[in-house]
Amino acid sequence: MLHIGCHLSIAQGYAAMGETARSIGADTFAFFTRNPRGGSVRAIDAEDVGLLRATMETCGFAPLVAHAPYTYNPCSAKDRARSFALEAMREDLERMELLPGMFYNFHPGAHVGQGIEAGIELIAETLCRVMFEGQRTCVLLETMAGKGTEVGGRFEELAAIIDRVCSARPELAECLGVCLDTCHVHDAGYDIAGDLDGVLGEFDRIVGLERLRAVHLNDSKNPRGARKDRHARIGEGYLGSKELGGSLAVFERIVRHPALCALPFILETPNELSGYAAEIALLRGLAG
């Protein structure tokens, strides 16, 4: 069975997100851990979280994929920005313990001219400081499009971060993984449309498929290798549109692939709820 959902607003609380997910045919979803601009965070209502957990158990939800705000940059050249990312991520992970067994996804960051090696080192250092032994949340590094000075546009960069964390703090090894974003890897130059097996084989050799825990399922407004990161609705971009050289068969192969089909899929396409409901129905049909 395909486990799929979309990004939902937390404005009305946790239980409301669970009900919204059910209403559009989803059995997982993503949400920002705080305001997307990364500001202060409101207190958690334990009863509200408990209602969501009950919905998830009753309806057989897959793990949720919480998303750190885009403003976090653990490899910034500015001390203040790095400190903010560290403190906010630490607080996020502590709060995530109320939803044990879920995922916490984040963009590794941008080295802003310090160099890729410095960026990798700073990200690994931050993870070593914010993660803790015994945590029940798996932290996911997201594959990136490689625009500007982003870290994570190549599988080797993600592997280097994970290796550094595991070397420094081996007790954290089981709590580190990767979220593969289909738009991002396409924009980064990986041919997931024409050679999905080859891309996943490369990921396995460099990172290890056991680290792949979730998928952001998005079409792309850009041709492969553009390094721009602009999401499109399913079937309207270079991956799924016949007019642009793609095909819905690309997404059929993705949702049916034995290395991916059991993972939670999260849509981040430019949509309203009705659009997400339609995409979820379409993709469930493709999954068979």
Secondary structure, 3 states (H helix, E strand, C coil): CCEEEEECCCCCCHHHHHHHHHHCCCCCCEEECCCCCCCCCCCCCHHHHHHHHHHHHHHCCCCCEEECCCCCCCCCCCHHHHHHHHHHHHHHHHHHCCCCCCEEEECCCECCCCCHHHHHHHHHHHHHHHCCCCCCCEEEEECCCCCCCECCCCHHHHHHHHHHHHHHCHHHHHHEEEEEEHHHHHHHCCCCCCCHHHHHHHHHHHCCHHHEEEEEECEECCCCCCCCCCEECCCCCCCCCHHHCCCHHHHHHHHHCCCCCCCEEEECCCCCHHHHHHHHHHHHHHHC
